[in-house]
Amino acid sequence: MPGFELFGDKERKEVTDVLSTGVLMRYGFDGARNGHYKALEFEKTLCDITGSAHSHLCSSGTAALSTAMAACGIGAKDEVIVPPFTFVATFEAVLQAGAVPVFGEIDDTLCLNPDRLDAVLTPKTRAVVPVHMCGAMARIDEIKHF
């Protein structure tokens, strides 16, 4: 399976360190961790690399999208533009926030077409969630300046 070559002795040791504690949860169980706080260490490393004051690891992309919706204050009666061709988590996170997903048009790359976002923009629109599909990059700069 592609990707197996990425796991060497160093990666196995890091995983074994966590497994040996018996603690697979991000929070709590401080006494059983044997000093292993891999998620916290990784969050700090991400902050150092990106220059951000904060980072927060999530258990999945779905959880990350839901967290982002909450952090942006998206909720009832808000609309969020999403592509119609995407993984279910994209619009599921919008629904979980209590908002309404609105499908924008995609182009030949299967990504949102920034030239057509005006067609679905309303006063209730709070966000646009682009998704990179099948190796094609969404036109982030154009969407950001939309």
TIRO-2110 file (N, C-alpha, C; in Angstrom, 1 decimal):
// TIRO-2110
0.8, -1.2, 0.0, N, 1, A
0.0, 0.0, 0.0, CA, 1, A
0.9, 1.2, 0.0, C, 1, A
0.6, 2.2, -0.9, N, 2, A
1.5, 3.4, -0.9, CA, 2, A
1.4, 4.1, 0.5, C, 2, A
2.5, 4.6, 0.9, N, 3, A
2.6, 5.3, 2.2, CA, 3, A
3.4, 4.5, 3.2, C, 3, A
3.5, 3.2, 3.0, N, 4, A
4.1, 2.3, 4.0, CA, 4, A
5.6, 2.7, 4.2, C, 4, A
6.2, 3.2, 3.1, N, 5, A
7.6, 3.6, 3.2, CA, 5, A
7.9, 4.8, 4.0, C, 5, A
6.8, 5.4, 4.5, N, 6, A
7.0, 6.6, 5.3, CA, 6, A
7.1, 6.3, 6.8, C, 6, A
6.9, 5.0, 7.1, N, 7, A
6.9, 4.6, 8.5, CA, 7, A
8.2, 3.8, 8.8, C, 7, A
9.2, 4.5, 9.4, N, 8, A
10.4, 3.9, 9.8, CA, 8, A
10.5, 3.7, 11.3, C, 8, A
11.7, 3.4, 11.7, N, 9, A
11.9, 3.1, 13.2, CA, 9, A
11.5, 4.3, 14.1, C, 9, A
11.8, 5.5, 13.6, N, 10, A
11.4, 6.7, 14.4, CA, 10, A
9.9, 6.8, 14.6, C, 10, A
9.1, 6.6, 13.5, N, 11, A
7.7, 6.7, 13.6, CA, 11, A
7.1, 5.5, 14.4, C, 11, A
7.7, 4.3, 14.3, N, 12, A
7.2, 3.2, 15.1, CA, 12, A
7.4, 3.5, 16.6, C, 12, A
8.6, 4.1, 16.9, N, 13, A
8.9, 4.4, 18.3, CA, 13, A
7.9, 5.4, 18.9, C, 13, A
7.5, 6.4, 18.1, N, 14, A
6.5, 7.4, 18.6, CA, 14, A
5.2, 6.7, 18.9, C, 14, A
4.8, 5.9, 18.0, N, 15, A
3.5, 5.2, 18.2, CA, 15, A
3.6, 4.2, 19.4, C, 15, A
4.7, 3.5, 19.5, N, 16, A
4.8, 2.6, 20.6, CA, 16, A
4.9, 3.3, 21.9, C, 16, A
5.5, 4.5, 22.0, N, 17, A
5.5, 5.3, 23.2, CA, 17, A
4.1, 5.5, 23.7, C, 17, A
3.2, 5.9, 22.8, N, 18, A
1.8, 6.2, 23.1, CA, 18, A
1.1, 4.9, 23.5, C, 18, A
1.2, 3.8, 22.7, N, 19, A
0.5, 2.6, 23.0, CA, 19, A
1.0, 2.0, 24.3, C, 19, A
2.2, 2.2, 24.7, N, 20, A
2.7, 1.6, 25.9, CA, 20, A
2.1, 2.2, 27.2, C, 20, A
1.5, 3.4, 27.0, N, 21, A
0.9, 4.0, 28.2, CA, 21, A
-0.5, 3.4, 28.4, C, 21, A
-1.1, 2.9, 27.3, N, 22, A
-2.5, 2.5, 27.4, CA, 22, A
-3.5, 3.6, 27.3, C, 22, A
-3.0, 4.8, 27.1, N, 23, A
-3.8, 6.0, 27.1, CA, 23, A
-3.9, 6.5, 25.6, C, 23, A
-5.1, 6.4, 25.0, N, 24, A
-5.2, 6.8, 23.6, CA, 24, A
-6.1, 8.1, 23.5, C, 24, A
-6.4, 8.7, 24.7, N, 25, A
-7.2, 9.9, 24.7, CA, 25, A
-6.3, 11.1, 24.7, C, 25, A
-6.8, 12.2, 24.1, N, 26, A
-6.0, 13.4, 24.0, CA, 26, A
-5.9, 14.1, 25.4, C, 26, A
-6.9, 14.0, 26.2, N, 27, A
-7.0, 14.8, 27.5, CA, 27, A
-7.1, 13.8, 28.6, C, 27, A
-6.6, 14.2, 29.8, N, 28, A
-6.7, 13.5, 31.0, CA, 28, A
-5.7, 12.4, 31.2, C, 28, A
-5.9, 11.5, 32.2, N, 29, A
-5.0, 10.4, 32.5, CA, 29, A
-3.5, 10.8, 32.6, C, 29, A
-3.3, 11.9, 33.2, N, 30, A
-1.9, 12.4, 33.3, CA, 30, A
-1.0, 11.4, 34.0, C, 30, A
-1.4, 10.8, 35.0, N, 31, A
-0.6, 9.8, 35.8, CA, 31, A
-0.2, 8.6, 35.0, C, 31, A
-1.0, 8.2, 34.0, N, 32, A
-0.7, 7.0, 33.2, CA, 32, A
0.2, 7.3, 32.0, C, 32, A
0.4, 8.6, 31.7, N, 33, A
1.0, 8.9, 30.4, CA, 33, A
2.5, 8.7, 30.3, C, 33, A
3.1, 8.5, 31.5, N, 34, A
4.6, 8.4, 31.5, CA, 34, A
5.3, 9.5, 30.8, C, 34, A
4.7, 10.7, 30.9, N, 35, A
5.3, 11.9, 30.3, CA, 35, A
5.1, 12.1, 28.8, C, 35, A
4.3, 11.2, 28.2, N, 36, A
4.0, 11.3, 26.8, CA, 36, A
2.8, 12.1, 26.5, C, 36, A
3.0, 13.3, 25.9, N, 37, A
1.9, 14.2, 25.5, CA, 37, A
2.1, 14.5, 24.0, C, 37, A
2.0, 13.5, 23.2, N, 38, A
2.3, 13.7, 21.8, CA, 38, A
1.5, 14.7, 21.1, C, 38, A
0.2, 14.7, 21.4, N, 39, A
-0.7, 15.7, 20.7, CA, 39, A
-0.4, 17.1, 21.1, C, 39, A
-0.1, 17.3, 22.4, N, 40, A
0.2, 18.6, 22.9, CA, 40, A
1.6, 19.1, 22.2, C, 40, A
2.5, 18.2, 22.2, N, 41, A
3.8, 18.5, 21.6, CA, 41, A
3.7, 18.8, 20.1, C, 41, A
2.8, 18.1, 19.4, N, 42, A
2.6, 18.4, 18.0, CA, 42, A
1.9, 19.7, 17.8, C, 42, A
0.9, 20.0, 18.6, N, 43, A
0.3, 21.3, 18.6, CA, 43, A
1.3, 22.5, 18.7, C, 43, A
2.2, 22.3, 19.7, N, 44, A
3.2, 23.4, 19.9, CA, 44, A
4.1, 23.5, 18.7, C, 44, A
4.5, 22.4, 18.1, N, 45, A
5.3, 22.4, 16.9, CA, 45, A
4.6, 23.1, 15.8, C, 45, A
3.3, 22.8, 15.6, N, 46, A
2.5, 23.5, 14.6, CA, 46, A
2.5, 25.0, 14.8, C, 46, A
2.3, 25.4, 16.0, N, 47, A
2.4, 26.8, 16.3, CA, 47, A
3.7, 27.4, 15.9, C, 47, A
4.8, 26.7, 16.3, N, 48, A
6.1, 27.2, 15.9, CA, 48, A
6.3, 27.3, 14.4, C, 48, A
5.9, 26.3, 13.7, N, 49, A
6.1, 26.3, 12.2, CA, 49, A
5.2, 27.4, 11.6, C, 49, A
4.0, 27.6, 12.0, N, 50, A
3.1, 28.5, 11.3, CA, 50, A
3.1, 29.9, 11.9, C, 50, A
3.7, 30.1, 13.1, N, 51, A
3.7, 31.4, 13.7, CA, 51, A
2.4, 31.7, 14.4, C, 51, A
1.5, 30.7, 14.5, N, 52, A
0.2, 30.9, 15.2, CA, 52, A
0.3, 30.8, 16.7, C, 52, A
-0.5, 31.5, 17.4, N, 53, A
-0.6, 31.4, 18.8, CA, 53, A
-1.3, 30.2, 19.3, C, 53, A
-2.1, 29.6, 18.4, N, 54, A
-3.0, 28.5, 18.8, CA, 54, A
-3.0, 27.4, 17.7, C, 54, A
-3.2, 26.2, 18.1, N, 55, A
-3.5, 25.1, 17.2, CA, 55, A
-4.3, 24.0, 18.0, C, 55, A
-5.1, 23.3, 17.3, N, 56, A
-5.9, 22.3, 17.9, CA, 56, A
-6.1, 21.1, 17.0, C, 56, A
-5.5, 20.0, 17.5, N, 57, A
-5.6, 18.7, 16.7, CA, 57, A
-7.1, 18.2, 16.9, C, 57, A
-7.5, 17.6, 15.8, N, 58, A
-8.9, 16.9, 15.8, CA, 58, A
-8.7, 15.5, 15.4, C, 58, A
-9.7, 14.7, 15.8, N, 59, A
-9.7, 13.3, 15.5, CA, 59, A
-10.0, 12.9, 14.1, C, 59, A
-10.6, 13.9, 13.3, N, 60, A
-10.9, 13.6, 11.9, CA, 60, A
-11.1, 15.0, 11.2, C, 60, A
-11.2, 14.9, 9.9, N, 61, A
-11.5, 16.1, 9.1, CA, 61, A
-12.9, 16.6, 9.4, C, 61, A
-13.8, 15.6, 9.7, N, 62, A
-15.2, 16.0, 10.1, CA, 62, A
-15.2, 16.8, 11.4, C, 62, A
-14.5, 16.4, 12.4, N, 63, A
-14.4, 17.1, 13.6, CA, 63, A
-13.7, 18.5, 13.4, C, 63, A
-12.7, 18.5, 12.5, N, 64, A
-12.0, 19.8, 12.3, CA, 64, A
-13.0, 20.8, 11.6, C, 64, A
-13.8, 20.3, 10.7, N, 65, A
-14.8, 21.2, 10.0, CA, 65, A
-15.8, 21.7, 11.0, C, 65, A
-16.3, 20.8, 11.9, N, 66, A
-17.3, 21.2, 12.9, CA, 66, A
-16.7, 22.2, 13.9, C, 66, A
-15.4, 22.0, 14.3, N, 67, A
-14.8, 22.9, 15.2, CA, 67, A
-14.6, 24.3, 14.5, C, 67, A
-14.3, 24.3, 13.2, N, 68, A
-14.1, 25.5, 12.5, CA, 68, A
-15.4, 26.3, 12.4, C, 68, A
-16.5, 25.6, 12.2, N, 69, A
-17.8, 26.3, 12.1, CA, 69, A
-18.1, 26.9, 13.5, C, 69, A
-17.9, 26.2, 14.5, N, 70, A
-18.1, 26.8, 15.9, CA, 70, A
-17.2, 28.0, 16.1, C, 70, A
-16.0, 27.8, 15.8, N, 71, A
-15.0, 28.9, 16.0, CA, 71, A
-15.4, 30.2, 15.2, C, 71, A
-16.0, 30.0, 14.1, N, 72, A
-16.4, 31.2, 13.3, CA, 72, A
-17.8, 31.7, 13.7, C, 72, A
-18.4, 31.1, 14.7, N, 73, A
-19.7, 31.5, 15.1, CA, 73, A
-20.9, 31.2, 14.2, C, 73, A
-20.7, 30.3, 13.3, N, 74, A
-21.7, 29.9, 12.4, CA, 74, A
-22.8, 29.1, 13.1, C, 74, A
-24.1, 29.5, 12.8, N, 75, A
-25.2, 28.9, 13.5, CA, 75, A
-26.5, 29.0, 12.8, C, 75, A
-27.6, 28.9, 13.5, N, 76, A
-28.9, 28.9, 12.9, CA, 76, A
-29.1, 30.1, 12.0, C, 76, A
-29.8, 29.9, 10.9, N, 77, A
-30.2, 30.8, 9.9, CA, 77, A
-29.0, 31.3, 9.1, C, 77, A
-27.8, 30.9, 9.4, N, 78, A
-26.6, 31.3, 8.5, CA, 78, A
-26.6, 30.3, 7.3, C, 78, A
-26.0, 30.8, 6.2, N, 79, A
-25.8, 29.9, 5.1, CA, 79, A
-24.3, 29.8, 4.8, C, 79, A
-23.9, 28.7, 4.3, N, 80, A
-22.5, 28.4, 4.0, CA, 80, A
-22.4, 27.8, 2.6, C, 80, A
-21.7, 28.4, 1.7, N, 81, A
-21.6, 27.9, 0.4, CA, 81, A
-20.5, 26.7, 0.4, C, 81, A
-21.0, 25.6, -0.2, N, 82, A
-20.1, 24.4, -0.3, CA, 82, A
-20.2, 23.9, -1.7, C, 82, A
-19.3, 23.1, -2.1, N, 83, A
-19.4, 22.4, -3.4, CA, 83, A
-20.4, 21.3, -3.4, C, 83, A
-21.1, 21.0, -4.5, N, 84, A
-22.0, 19.8, -4.5, CA, 84, A
-21.3, 18.5, -4.6, C, 84, A
-20.1, 18.5, -5.1, N, 85, A
-19.2, 17.3, -5.3, CA, 85, A
-18.2, 17.3, -4.2, C, 85, A
-18.4, 16.6, -3.1, N, 86, A
-17.5, 16.6, -1.9, CA, 86, A
-17.8, 15.5, -1.1, C, 86, A
-17.0, 15.3, 0.0, N, 87, A
-17.3, 14.3, 1.0, CA, 87, A
-18.4, 14.8, 1.9, C, 87, A
-19.2, 13.9, 2.4, N, 88, A
-20.4, 14.3, 3.2, CA, 88, A
-20.0, 15.2, 4.4, C, 88, A
-18.8, 15.1, 4.9, N, 89, A
-18.4, 15.9, 6.1, CA, 89, A
-18.5, 17.4, 5.8, C, 89, A
-18.3, 17.8, 4.6, N, 90, A
-18.3, 19.2, 4.2, CA, 90, A
-19.7, 19.9, 4.6, C, 90, A
-20.8, 19.3, 4.1, N, 91, A
-22.1, 19.9, 4.4, CA, 91, A
-22.6, 19.4, 5.8, C, 91, A
-22.1, 18.2, 6.2, N, 92, A
-22.5, 17.7, 7.5, CA, 92, A
-22.1, 18.7, 8.6, C, 92, A
-20.9, 19.2, 8.6, N, 93, A
-20.5, 20.2, 9.6, CA, 93, A
-21.3, 21.4, 9.6, C, 93, A
-21.7, 21.9, 8.4, N, 94, A
-22.6, 23.0, 8.3, CA, 94, A
-24.0, 22.7, 9.0, C, 94, A
-24.5, 21.6, 8.7, N, 95, A
-25.8, 21.2, 9.3, CA, 95, A
-25.7, 21.0, 10.8, C, 95, A
-24.5, 20.4, 11.3, N, 96, A
-24.3, 20.3, 12.7, CA, 96, A
-24.3, 21.6, 13.4, C, 96, A
-23.8, 22.6, 12.7, N, 97, A
-23.7, 24.0, 13.3, CA, 97, A
-25.1, 24.6, 13.3, C, 97, A
-26.1, 24.0, 12.7, N, 98, A
-27.4, 24.6, 12.6, CA, 98, A
-27.6, 25.5, 11.4, C, 98, A
-26.6, 25.6, 10.6, N, 99, A
-26.7, 26.4, 9.4, CA, 99, A
-27.2, 25.6, 8.2, C, 99, A
-27.3, 26.3, 7.1, N, 100, A
-27.8, 25.7, 5.8, CA, 100, A
-26.7, 25.7, 4.8, C, 100, A
-26.4, 24.5, 4.3, N, 101, A
-25.4, 24.4, 3.2, CA, 101, A
-26.1, 24.8, 1.9, C, 101, A
-25.4, 25.6, 1.1, N, 102, A
-25.9, 26.1, -0.2, CA, 102, A
-24.9, 25.7, -1.2, C, 102, A
-25.3, 24.9, -2.2, N, 103, A
-24.4, 24.4, -3.2, CA, 103, A
-24.0, 25.4, -4.2, C, 103, A
-22.7, 25.7, -4.4, N, 104, A
-22.2, 26.5, -5.4, CA, 104, A
-21.9, 25.7, -6.6, C, 104, A
-21.6, 26.3, -7.7, N, 105, A
-21.3, 25.5, -8.9, CA, 105, A
-19.8, 25.1, -8.9, C, 105, A
-19.6, 24.0, -9.5, N, 106, A
-18.2, 23.5, -9.7, CA, 106, A
-17.8, 23.8, -11.2, C, 106, A
-16.5, 23.8, -11.4, N, 107, A
-16.0, 23.9, -12.7, CA, 107, A
-15.4, 22.5, -13.2, C, 107, A
-14.7, 22.5, -14.3, N, 108, A
-14.1, 21.3, -14.9, CA, 108, A
-13.1, 20.6, -13.9, C, 108, A
-12.6, 21.3, -12.9, N, 109, A
-11.7, 20.7, -12.0, CA, 109, A
-12.5, 20.0, -10.8, C, 109, A
-13.8, 20.1, -10.8, N, 110, A
-14.7, 19.6, -9.8, CA, 110, A
-14.6, 20.4, -8.5, C, 110, A
-13.9, 21.5, -8.5, N, 111, A
-13.8, 22.4, -7.4, CA, 111, A
-14.8, 23.6, -7.6, C, 111, A
-15.1, 24.3, -6.5, N, 112, A
-16.0, 25.4, -6.6, CA, 112, A
-15.5, 26.4, -7.7, C, 112, A
-16.4, 26.9, -8.4, N, 113, A
-16.1, 27.9, -9.4, CA, 113, A
-16.3, 29.3, -8.8, C, 113, A
-15.2, 30.0, -8.5, N, 114, A
-15.3, 31.3, -7.9, CA, 114, A
-16.1, 32.4, -8.8, C, 114, A
-16.1, 32.1, -10.1, N, 115, A
-16.8, 33.0, -11.0, CA, 115, A
-18.3, 32.9, -10.9, C, 115, A
-18.8, 31.9, -10.2, N, 116, A
-20.2, 31.7, -10.1, CA, 116, A
-20.7, 31.8, -8.7, C, 116, A
-19.9, 32.2, -7.7, N, 117, A
-20.3, 32.3, -6.3, CA, 117, A
-21.4, 33.4, -6.1, C, 117, A
-21.3, 34.4, -6.9, N, 118, A
-22.4, 35.5, -6.8, CA, 118, A
-23.8, 34.9, -7.0, C, 118, A
-23.9, 33.9, -7.8, N, 119, A
-25.2, 33.3, -8.1, CA, 119, A
-25.9, 32.7, -6.8, C, 119, A
-25.1, 32.4, -5.8, N, 120, A
-25.7, 31.7, -4.6, CA, 120, A
-25.5, 32.6, -3.4, C, 120, A
-24.9, 33.7, -3.5, N, 121, A
-24.6, 34.6, -2.4, CA, 121, A
-25.9, 35.3, -1.9, C, 121, A
-26.2, 35.3, -0.6, N, 122, A
-27.3, 36.0, -0.1, CA, 122, A
-26.9, 36.7, 1.2, C, 122, A
-27.7, 37.6, 1.7, N, 123, A
-27.4, 38.3, 2.9, CA, 123, A
-27.1, 37.4, 4.1, C, 123, A
-27.5, 36.1, 4.0, N, 124, A
-27.3, 35.1, 5.1, CA, 124, A
-26.0, 34.4, 5.0, C, 124, A
-25.3, 34.6, 3.8, N, 125, A
-24.1, 33.8, 3.6, CA, 125, A
-23.0, 34.3, 4.6, C, 125, A
-22.5, 33.3, 5.4, N, 126, A
-21.4, 33.6, 6.4, CA, 126, A
-20.1, 33.1, 6.0, C, 126, A
-20.0, 32.1, 5.1, N, 127, A
-18.7, 31.5, 4.7, CA, 127, A
-18.8, 30.7, 3.4, C, 127, A
-17.7, 30.5, 2.9, N, 128, A
-17.5, 29.6, 1.7, CA, 128, A
-16.5, 28.5, 2.1, C, 128, A
-16.8, 27.3, 1.9, N, 129, A
-15.9, 26.2, 2.2, CA, 129, A
-15.5, 25.5, 0.9, C, 129, A
-14.3, 25.9, 0.4, N, 130, A
-13.8, 25.2, -0.8, CA, 130, A
-13.2, 23.9, -0.4, C, 130, A
-13.3, 23.0, -1.4, N, 131, A
-12.7, 21.6, -1.2, CA, 131, A
-11.8, 21.3, -2.4, C, 131, A
-10.6, 20.9, -2.1, N, 132, A
-9.7, 20.4, -3.2, CA, 132, A
-10.2, 19.0, -3.6, C, 132, A
-10.4, 18.8, -4.9, N, 133, A
-10.9, 17.5, -5.3, CA, 133, A
-10.0, 16.7, -6.3, C, 133, A
-9.8, 15.5, -6.0, N, 134, A
-9.2, 14.6, -7.0, CA, 134, A
-7.8, 15.1, -7.5, C, 134, A
-7.1, 15.7, -6.6, N, 135, A
-5.8, 16.3, -6.9, CA, 135, A
-5.8, 17.7, -7.5, C, 135, A
-7.0, 18.2, -7.7, N, 136, A
-7.1, 19.6, -8.2, CA, 136, A
-7.3, 20.6, -7.1, C, 136, A
-6.6, 21.7, -7.1, N, 137, A
-6.6, 22.7, -6.1, CA, 137, A
-7.7, 23.7, -6.3, C, 137, A
-8.5, 23.9, -5.3, N, 138, A
-9.6, 24.9, -5.4, CA, 138, A
-8.9, 26.3, -5.6, C, 138, A
-9.5, 27.2, -6.2, N, 139, A
-8.9, 28.5, -6.5, CA, 139, A
-9.1, 29.4, -5.3, C, 139, A
-8.3, 29.1, -4.3, N, 140, A
-8.4, 29.7, -3.0, CA, 140, A
-8.3, 31.3, -3.0, C, 140, A
-7.3, 31.8, -3.7, N, 141, A
-7.1, 33.2, -3.8, CA, 141, A
-8.3, 33.9, -4.3, C, 141, A
-8.9, 33.4, -5.4, N, 142, A
-10.1, 34.0, -6.0, CA, 142, A
-11.3, 33.9, -5.0, C, 142, A
-11.4, 32.8, -4.4, N, 143, A
-12.5, 32.6, -3.4, CA, 143, A
-12.3, 33.5, -2.2, C, 143, A
-11.1, 33.6, -1.7, N, 144, A
-10.8, 34.5, -0.6, CA, 144, A
-11.1, 35.9, -0.9, C, 144, A
-10.9, 36.4, -2.1, N, 145, A
-11.1, 37.8, -2.5, CA, 145, A
-12.5, 38.0, -3.1, C, 145, A
-13.3, 37.0, -3.0, N, 146, A
-14.7, 37.0, -3.5, CA, 146, A
-15.5, 38.0, -2.7, C, 146, A
END
